[in-house]
């Protein structure tokens, strides 16, 4: 049961200008784990289901699907040197 006034968690990307104003926002069904600018100045958001490329206006240029299903992410701990 949710508290009154609460909203479900949403994953998204905000584009903020130099003055700190939000220019645009895009929501994603899953978390975005990396954001880069490509050589043309477009924003690329990497999510488990694909790579999304946006113009500076917020227009979606393309989505390159990529499947993370079946991929096992492993963290390794280095042996102690004590």
Secondary structure, DSSP 8 states (H G I E B T S, - for coil): ---TT-----EEEEEE-TTS-EEEEEEESS-EEEEEE-TTS-EEEEETTEEEEE-TTS-EEEEEE---TT------------
